[in-house]
Amino acid sequence: MEFTAPIERHPTRTLPVVIDELADRFESAPALSSKRTTLSYRALAADTHRYSRWALAQGLIKGDVVCLLMPNCPEYMAIWLGFTRVGITVALINTHLTAEGLAHSINSVAPRIIIVSSALIRALHGARDRIEGNVRCWALEPTDHDLPSLEPEIAKLPGERLADADFQAPWLEDRALYIYTSGTTGLSKAANVSHFRIMQWSHWFAGLMDTGPSDRMYNCLPLYHGIGGIVATGATLIGGGAVVLRERFAAHDFWPDVAQERCTIFQYIGELCRYLVNSPTHADEIRHCLRLCCGNGLKADIWDRFKTRFCIPEILEYYAATEGTFSLYNCEGRPGAIGRIPAYLAHRIPVALIAFDFENDVPARNESGLCVRCGPNEVGEAIGEIIDASGRARSRFEGYADSRASQKKILRDVFHPGDAWYRSGDLMRQDEQGFFYFVDRVGDTYRWKGENIATTEVSTVVTAAPAVTEAVTYGVQVPSADGRVGMCAIVVNADFDLGAFRSYVADRLPEYARPRFIRIVPGIELTGTLRLKKRTLMLEGYDPGKIFDALYFDDQHVQAYVRLDAALYERICSGRLLL
């Protein structure tokens, strides 16, 4: 609270400004490091000014949008810091997207420029004919493709600080980033992230983790997400520490890498911890310097095993959503809990759990038309009150680029006429001591491999596949795995071919969103209100002993859908088959 309290008193002090201040304090100390390069605080600040100058020279003005399609690297943060310094909004594009999904993410924010790394140019070219408007594309590095290269242009520019007269500085309430989230329905949505939210997240977590110059954060989470791109990076930099960036997580390299890099903090999602617990022992797993692991999704069934086996002194579990109005923090280390709200903070973080009508997929209402608060250990949807009063910027709902999508996330007339609350789309329960526990997603979204997956997005692709006439997508639980994995019930005609279907889906969906289970059904039943009976299908799962429809499993080892029989089902349930 000491870290965050002064933020609103300085309306033009944004994170790029703070980076300049940090450069004066820490100068040649490492700020961002990868296997290929390291940026000191001084070099990071200088690069941000070069990118600011380049943006202004391109004729970009405050409010314009630039899309960034790049893997994790030190320059990633330098680019968006430089652009946002002069009021430009940067859209952080998911690097797993292709074709329609990639084009949708780009079109939804109407950018003037796209910056792409050489490794992702092919993916961008695959979506070019679907991108709307006159959008200029720049490759970061020199390539053999026809795109102009940005790096040589940047190298020509001075790294000195811009004069105040050179640009119109953004204010805290101005939008800085678009960060994409699946939300609860439809294709990915671009969530508005203001300069205030960036400052709030960075400083709040810097205080929670007590980051300092001796800290080294191990960050293998994607920089296009708020956790990896702002929480892990911003909180570490605020304290003067270094962020060790990796493009992806690799269980067999993790402990040697953490030990060699002398990392003191690890930013996790629960699935990474589960992978580590299920991996063979390694000598370096207890030779590390970690003092803290911070993240979300660490389930109770592996919490103690992870902490004990790897000698982790402290775990800081929390809950947050990119577009959400509230966060929860488990500072007490209660296994499985995502946090609680101390009494002295209840007025600052108004959160409630409300009863949910699963049959109609909406919050339940009483006779008066108002929502019903859950009692202790009752499962309900988590909501946060939206307060737009002056001085309460932390409780504002900034919404999405699509205003209609924003309105769908607001629940009105909740506890009294006229109030408004943000819908998290997450089911939780709260025990008698006030600890919250995550239960599941509601509606049309499930979570797999750290990603929220919109079932309607998957179903749109699946129903467009040759010989598929109907489809419904849902997530199913798999033993020894976090979240839910995708399953589709489909209706097909005589021309259906499993191999062609798999290729079609693989070309149009990122790996984590592709259905791993297929159930071929004669028809898809509707409820009395003409809704698909998705919940019934979810509960039936994929047990071939109970389901008489044809079942198939996408076996990654043979790169094909194979018939799901009793023996394969037993392997999946035993956890011996890695999904």
C-alpha positions in Angstrom: 0.0 0.0 0.0 2.9 2.3 0.7 4.2 1.6 -2.9 0.9 2.2 -4.6 -0.6 5.1 -2.5 1.5 7.9 -4.3 0.6 6.7 -7.8 -2.5 8.8 -8.3 -0.8 11.9 -7.0 1.4 12.1 -10.1 -0.9 11.9 -13.1 1.8 11.8 -15.8 4.3 9.6 -14.0 3.9 6.4 -16.0 6.1 3.3 -16.1 8.4 4.7 -18.9 9.1 7.7 -16.7 9.9 5.4 -13.8 12.3 3.5 -16.0 14.2 6.7 -16.5 14.4 7.2 -12.8 15.6 3.6 -12.3 18.3 4.2 -15.0 19.6 7.1 -12.9 19.8 4.9 -9.8 21.0 1.5 -11.1 22.8 2.6 -14.3 24.8 -0.4 -15.6 23.1 -3.0 -13.4 21.3 -5.7 -15.5 17.6 -5.1 -16.1 16.4 -7.6 -18.7 18.5 -10.7 -19.7 18.1 -13.5 -22.1 20.4 -16.2 -23.5 21.3 -13.9 -26.4 21.5 -10.4 -24.9 21.2 -8.3 -21.7 19.9 -4.8 -21.3 21.2 -2.7 -18.4 18.9 -0.1 -16.8 20.7 2.6 -18.7 20.5 0.7 -22.0 16.8 -0.1 -21.5 16.0 3.5 -20.9 18.0 4.6 -23.9 16.3 2.1 -26.2 12.8 3.2 -25.0 13.7 6.7 -26.1 14.9 5.4 -29.5 11.6 3.7 -30.1 9.8 6.8 -29.0 11.7 8.8 -31.6 11.0 6.3 -34.3 7.3 6.2 -33.6 7.1 10.0 -33.7 9.1 10.0 -37.0 6.5 7.6 -38.4 3.8 10.1 -37.8 2.2 8.2 -35.0 0.3 10.3 -32.5 -1.3 9.8 -29.1 -4.1 7.2 -29.4 -2.7 5.3 -32.4 -2.2 1.6 -32.1 0.8 -0.6 -32.9 0.6 -4.4 -32.7 3.6 -6.3 -31.3 4.0 -10.0 -32.5 7.2 -11.2 -30.9 8.5 -14.0 -28.6 10.1 -13.2 -25.2 13.2 -11.1 -25.4 14.6 -7.9 -23.7 13.6 -5.7 -26.7 10.0 -6.7 -26.3 9.6 -4.5 -23.2 11.8 -1.8 -24.6 9.5 -1.4 -27.6 6.2 -1.1 -25.8 7.7 1.1 -23.1 9.0 3.4 -25.8 5.8 3.6 -27.7 3.5 4.0 -24.7 5.8 6.8 -23.4 4.5 9.0 -26.2 0.9 8.0 -25.9 0.7 5.1 -28.4 -1.3 2.0 -27.5 0.5 -1.3 -28.0 -1.4 -4.5 -28.6 0.4 -7.5 -27.3 -0.5 -10.3 -29.7 -0.5 -13.9 -28.7 2.3 -15.6 -30.6 0.5 -18.9 -30.9 -2.3 -17.5 -33.1 -2.5 -18.1 -36.8 -4.9 -17.5 -39.7 -8.4 -16.3 -38.6 -7.5 -16.0 -34.9 -4.5 -13.8 -35.6 -6.3 -11.6 -38.1 -9.2 -11.2 -35.6 -6.8 -10.0 -32.8 -5.2 -7.5 -35.2 -8.4 -6.2 -36.8 -10.1 -5.8 -33.4 -7.7 -2.9 -32.5 -7.3 -1.3 -35.9 -3.5 -0.8 -35.8 -1.5 1.6 -38.0 1.7 -0.6 -37.7 2.6 -4.2 -37.0 6.0 -5.1 -35.7 6.9 -8.8 -36.1 9.9 -10.9 -35.3 11.5 -13.0 -38.0 10.4 -16.2 -36.3 6.7 -15.2 -36.7 6.7 -13.6 -40.2 5.3 -16.8 -41.7 2.3 -16.7 -39.3 1.7 -13.1 -40.1 1.8 -13.7 -43.8 -0.8 -16.5 -43.3 -3.2 -13.8 -42.0 -2.2 -10.9 -44.2 -5.1 -11.3 -46.7 -7.6 -11.1 -43.8 -6.1 -8.0 -42.1 -8.3 -4.9 -42.7 -7.1 -1.4 -43.6 -3.8 0.0 -44.7 -1.5 -1.5 -42.0 2.3 -1.1 -42.4 4.3 -4.2 -41.3 7.9 -4.0 -40.0 10.2 -6.9 -39.2 12.3 -6.4 -36.1 15.4 -8.0 -37.5 16.8 -8.0 -41.0 15.2 -10.9 -43.0 14.9 -12.4 -46.4 11.3 -11.3 -46.5 9.9 -8.2 -48.2 9.3 -6.4 -44.9 11.5 -3.4 -43.9 13.7 -4.0 -40.9 13.3 -1.9 -37.7 16.6 -2.7 -35.9 18.9 -0.7 -38.3 16.5 2.3 -38.1 16.5 2.2 -34.3 20.3 2.0 -34.2 20.6 5.3 -36.0 18.6 7.2 -33.4 19.9 8.9 -30.2 19.1 7.4 -26.8 18.9 10.7 -24.9 15.7 11.6 -23.2 13.0 13.3 -25.2 12.3 16.9 -24.4 8.8 17.6 -22.9 8.0 19.7 -26.0 8.7 16.8 -28.4 5.5 14.9 -27.5 2.2 14.9 -25.7 2.7 12.9 -22.5 0.0 10.4 -21.6 -1.9 10.5 -18.4 -2.4 7.6 -16.0 -6.0 7.1 -17.1 -5.0 6.8 -20.8 -4.8 3.4 -22.4 -1.3 2.0 -22.7 -1.8 -1.6 -23.8 -4.2 -4.0 -25.2 -3.8 -7.4 -23.6 -6.0 -10.2 -25.0 -8.2 -12.4 -23.0 -10.7 -15.1 -23.9 -13.2 -13.8 -21.3 -16.3 -15.9 -21.2 -17.6 -16.0 -24.8 -16.5 -15.6 -28.4 -13.1 -14.9 -30.0 -10.2 -13.3 -28.0 -11.0 -9.8 -26.8 -8.6 -6.9 -26.5 -8.7 -5.7 -22.8 -7.9 -2.0 -22.2 -5.0 -1.6 -19.8 -4.3 1.9 -18.7 -1.0 3.4 -17.5 -2.6 3.4 -14.0 -3.1 -0.4 -14.0 0.5 -1.0 -15.2 1.8 1.2 -12.4 -0.6 -0.4 -9.8 0.3 -3.9 -10.8 4.1 -3.2 -10.9 4.2 -1.4 -7.6 1.7 -3.6 -5.7 3.7 -6.7 -6.5 7.0 -5.0 -5.9 5.7 -4.4 -2.4 4.2 -7.9 -2.0 7.4 -9.6 -3.1 9.7 -7.1 -1.5 11.9 -6.9 -4.6 15.3 -5.4 -4.3 18.6 -5.0 -6.3 19.8 -8.5 -5.4 16.7 -10.2 -6.8 16.7 -12.1 -10.1 13.3 -13.1 -11.5 13.0 -16.2 -13.6 10.3 -15.5 -16.1 9.4 -18.1 -18.8 5.8 -16.9 -19.1 4.8 -15.1 -22.3 5.3 -11.3 -22.3 2.0 -10.9 -24.1 0.2 -11.8 -20.9 -0.2 -9.5 -17.9 1.4 -12.0 -15.5 4.6 -12.5 -17.5 4.7 -9.1 -19.2 3.8 -6.7 -16.4 3.7 -8.4 -13.0 7.0 -10.4 -13.3 8.9 -7.7 -15.2 7.5 -4.5 -13.6 7.6 -5.6 -10.0 11.3 -6.8 -10.4 12.4 -3.6 -12.1 10.7 -1.4 -9.6 13.0 -2.9 -6.9 16.2 -2.6 -9.1 16.5 -6.4 -9.8 17.0 -8.3 -13.0 14.5 -10.2 -15.1 15.8 -13.4 -16.6 13.7 -14.1 -19.7 13.2 -17.4 -21.4 11.0 -17.9 -24.5 9.3 -21.0 -23.0 9.2 -23.4 -20.1 11.3 -26.6 -20.3 11.0 -28.9 -17.3 14.3 -30.7 -18.0 16.3 -27.5 -18.2 14.5 -25.6 -15.5 16.5 -26.3 -12.3 20.0 -26.1 -14.0 18.9 -22.8 -15.6 17.5 -21.3 -12.3 20.6 -22.4 -10.4 23.1 -21.1 -13.0 21.3 -17.8 -13.3 21.2 -17.4 -9.5 17.5 -16.6 -9.6 15.8 -15.6 -6.3 12.1 -15.5 -7.6 10.2 -17.7 -10.0 6.9 -16.5 -11.6 4.8 -19.5 -12.1 1.4 -20.8 -13.2 0.2 -23.9 -11.5 0.7 -26.2 -14.5 4.5 -25.5 -14.5 4.7 -26.5 -10.9 2.9 -29.7 -11.6 5.3 -30.5 -14.5 8.2 -30.0 -12.1 6.7 -32.2 -9.4 6.1 -35.0 -12.0 9.6 -34.7 -13.4 12.6 -36.9 -12.4 14.8 -35.6 -9.7 17.7 -33.4 -10.5 20.7 -32.4 -8.4 20.1 -28.7 -9.0 16.5 -28.8 -7.7 17.8 -28.1 -4.2 20.9 -26.1 -5.1 19.0 -23.0 -6.2 18.8 -19.6 -4.6 15.0 -19.2 -4.8 13.5 -17.3 -1.9 10.0 -17.0 -3.3 7.7 -18.4 -5.9 4.9 -16.1 -7.0 2.0 -16.9 -9.3 -1.5 -18.5 -9.6 -3.1 -21.8 -10.1 -1.0 -23.9 -7.7 -3.5 -26.6 -6.6 -3.7 -28.0 -3.1 -2.8 -31.5 -4.2 0.7 -30.5 -5.3 1.3 -27.4 -3.1 3.2 -29.1 -0.2 5.0 -31.5 -2.6 6.3 -28.6 -4.6 7.3 -26.6 -1.6 8.9 -29.5 0.3 10.7 -31.3 -2.5 12.3 -28.2 -4.0 12.9 -26.4 -0.7 10.9 -23.3 -1.6 11.0 -20.9 1.4 7.8 -19.1 0.5 4.9 -19.3 -2.0 2.8 -16.2 -2.9 -0.4 -17.4 -4.6 -2.8 -14.8 -6.0 -5.8 -14.4 -8.2 -6.2 -11.7 -10.8 -7.7 -11.0 -14.3 -6.4 -8.7 -16.9 -9.6 -6.7 -17.1 -10.8 -7.4 -13.6 -11.6 -4.9 -10.9 -10.2 -6.9 -8.0 -7.4 -9.2 -7.0 -6.9 -11.7 -4.2 -3.7 -12.6 -2.4 -2.7 -15.6 -0.3 0.0 -14.1 1.8 -0.4 -16.7 4.6 0.7 -19.6 2.4 -2.6 -21.5 2.9 -2.3 -24.5 0.5 -4.9 -24.3 -2.4 -6.3 -20.9 -1.4 -6.1 -18.1 -3.9 -6.2 -15.5 -1.2 -8.5 -13.5 1.1 -9.2 -9.9 1.8 -8.2 -8.5 5.2 -10.9 -6.6 7.0 -8.9 -3.3 6.7 -8.9 -3.7 2.9 -12.6 -4.8 2.4 -13.7 -1.2 1.5 -10.9 -0.9 -1.1 -11.6 -4.3 -2.7 -15.4 -4.9 -2.9 -15.8 -8.6 -3.8 -18.7 -11.0 -3.5 -19.7 -14.5 -4.4 -23.2 -14.9 -5.9 -25.3 -18.0 -6.4 -25.2 -19.3 -10.0 -28.1 -20.9 -12.0 -26.2 -23.7 -13.9 -29.3 -24.8 -15.8 -29.7 -21.4 -17.5 -26.0 -20.4 -17.3 -26.7 -17.1 -15.5 -26.4 -15.7 -12.0 -29.4 -16.7 -9.9 -32.0 -14.1 -8.8 -34.4 -14.1 -5.9 -38.1 -13.1 -5.9 -37.1 -9.5 -5.9 -34.9 -9.9 -8.9 -31.7 -9.4 -7.0 -28.7 -11.7 -6.8 -28.1 -13.9 -3.8 -24.8 -13.9 -1.8 -23.3 -17.3 -1.2 -22.8 -18.6 2.3 -19.5 -20.2 3.6 -18.3 -22.9 1.3 -21.1 -22.4 -1.2 -19.9 -22.2 -4.8 -20.8 -19.1 -6.7 -19.5 -16.6 -9.3 -17.0 -14.0 -8.1 -17.9 -10.4 -8.9 -16.3 -7.1 -8.1 -18.1 -3.8 -7.6 -17.4 -1.2 -10.2 -16.8 2.2 -8.6 -16.0 5.1 -10.9 -15.8 7.8 -8.2 -12.8 10.1 -8.1 -9.9 8.6 -6.3 -11.1 5.0 -6.9 -9.3 4.3 -10.2 -8.3 0.9 -8.8 -12.0 -0.2 -8.9 -12.9 1.0 -12.4 -13.7 -1.4 -15.1 -11.7 -0.4 -18.1 -13.3 -3.0 -20.4 -12.4 -4.0 -23.9 -11.8 -2.4 -27.3 -15.2 -3.7 -28.2 -17.7 -1.7 -26.1 -20.4 -4.4 -26.5 -18.1 -7.0 -25.1 -17.5 -4.6 -22.1 -21.2 -4.3 -21.4 -21.6 -8.1 -21.3 -19.1 -8.3 -18.4 -21.1 -5.9 -16.3 -23.9 -7.3 -14.0 -26.4 -4.7 -12.9 -29.0 -4.4 -10.2 -27.1 -7.0 -8.2 -27.8 -6.2 -4.5 -29.8 -3.0 -5.0 -31.2 -1.2 -8.0 -28.6 0.7 -9.9 -25.4 -0.9 -8.7 -22.9 -2.5 -11.2 -20.5 -5.3 -10.7 -17.8 -6.9 -12.9 -18.4 -10.5 -13.7 -15.2 -12.6 -13.4 -16.6 -15.7 -15.0 -14.9 -17.8 -12.3 -16.7 -20.0 -9.8 -15.2 -19.9 -6.3 -16.0 -20.8 -2.7 -15.0 -19.0 0.5 -14.4 -20.8 3.8 -15.3 -19.6 7.3 -11.9 -17.9 7.7 -12.4 -15.8 4.5 -10.1 -17.7 2.2 -11.2 -18.0 -1.4 -10.7 -21.2 -3.5 -11.0 -21.4 -7.3 -13.5 -24.0 -8.4 -14.0 -23.7 -12.2 -14.9 -21.4 -15.1 -18.5 -20.7 -15.9 -20.2 -20.4 -19.3 -18.3 -21.0 -22.5 -14.7 -20.8 -21.3 -12.3 -23.4 -19.8 -8.7 -23.1 -18.9 -5.9 -25.3 -20.3 -2.1 -24.9 -20.2 -2.4 -21.5 -18.7 -4.8 -20.2 -21.4 -8.5 -19.3 -21.2 -10.1 -21.0 -24.2 -13.5 -19.8 -25.6 -15.6 -22.8 -26.6 -17.4 -20.7 -29.2 -14.1 -19.9 -30.9 -13.2 -23.6 -31.1 -16.7 -24.6 -32.2 -16.6 -22.0 -35.0 -13.5 -23.6 -36.4 -14.7 -27.2 -35.9 -18.2 -26.7 -37.5 -16.5 -25.1 -40.6 -14.4 -28.3 -41.1 -15.4 -30.5 -44.1 -18.2 -33.0 -43.3 -18.9 -31.6 -39.9 -22.5 -30.4 -39.6 -22.8 -29.6 -35.8 -20.4 -29.2 -32.9 -20.3 -28.3 -29.3 -17.1 -27.7 -27.4 -16.4 -28.1 -23.6 -13.6 -28.7 -21.2 -13.2 -32.0 -19.4 -11.0 -32.8 -16.4 -8.0 -35.2 -16.8 -6.3 -36.8 -13.7 -3.0 -35.3 -12.8 -3.5 -32.2 -14.9 -4.6 -28.7 -14.1 -7.6 -27.1 -15.7 -9.7 -28.8 -18.4 -8.7 -30.1 -21.8 -10.8 -29.5 -24.8 -13.4 -32.0 -26.1 -15.8 -31.7 -29.0 -19.0 -33.6 -29.6 -19.6 -33.5 -33.4 -22.2 -34.5 -35.9 -20.7 -35.6 -39.2 -21.8 -36.9 -42.6 -20.5 -39.8 -44.6 -17.6 -37.9 -46.1 -16.0 -37.2 -42.7 -12.3 -38.1 -42.4 -10.5 -37.9 -39.1 -7.1 -37.2 -40.6 -8.3 -34.4 -42.7 -10.3 -33.0 -39.8 -7.2 -33.0 -37.5 -5.1 -31.1 -40.2 -7.9 -28.6 -40.7 -8.1 -27.8 -37.0 -4.3 -27.7 -36.5 -4.0 -25.1 -39.2 -6.6 -22.8 -37.6 -6.2 -23.1 -33.8 -3.2 -22.8 -31.5 -2.0 -26.1 -30.0 -3.6 -25.5 -26.6 -7.0 -24.8 -28.0 -7.3 -27.9 -30.3 -9.7 -30.5 -29.0 -7.9 -33.6 -27.7 -11.1 -35.7 -27.4 -13.7 -36.1 -30.1 -17.1 -37.7 -29.6 -19.1 -38.4 -32.7 -22.8 -38.2 -31.9 -26.0 -38.7 -34.0 -27.3 -35.3 -32.8 -26.9 -32.6 -30.2 -29.7 -32.3 -27.8 -31.1 -28.9 -26.7 -32.6 -27.8 -23.4 -36.1 -26.4 -23.1 -34.7 -22.9 -23.6 -32.9 -24.1 -26.8 -29.5 -24.2 -25.3 -27.0 -26.9 -26.0 -26.9 -29.5 -23.3 -23.3 -28.9 -22.8 -23.2 -29.5 -19.1 -24.6 -33.0 -19.6 -21.8 -33.8 -22.1 -19.2 -32.4 -19.7 -20.4 -34.6 -16.9 -20.4 -37.7 -19.1 -16.8 -37.0 -20.1 -14.8 -39.5 -22.2 -15.3 -42.9 -20.5 -15.7 -45.6 -23.2 -17.3 -47.9 -20.6 -20.2 -45.5 -20.2 -20.5 -43.8 -23.6 -21.6 -45.8 -26.6 -20.8 -43.1 -29.2 -17.4 -43.3 -31.1 -14.7 -41.7 -29.0 -11.3 -40.5 -30.2 -8.2 -39.1 -28.6 -5.6 -36.9 -30.2 -2.4 -38.9 -29.5 0.6 -36.5 -29.9 3.0 -39.3 -30.2 1.5 -40.6 -33.5 0.1 -37.2 -34.5 -3.4 -38.6 -35.2 -6.7 -39.2 -33.6 -6.9 -42.8 -32.3 -9.9 -44.8 -31.0 -10.4 -44.3 -27.3 -10.8 -47.8 -25.9 -10.6 -49.1 -22.3 -6.8 -49.6 -22.3 -6.1 -46.0 -23.6 -8.7 -44.7 -21.1 -6.9 -46.4 -18.3 -3.5 -44.9 -19.4 -5.1 -41.4 -19.5 -6.7 -41.8 -16.1 -3.5 -43.1 -14.5 -1.5 -40.0 -15.6 0.9 -42.1 -17.6 0.0 -40.5 -20.9 1.2 -36.9 -21.0 -1.4 -34.6 -22.5 
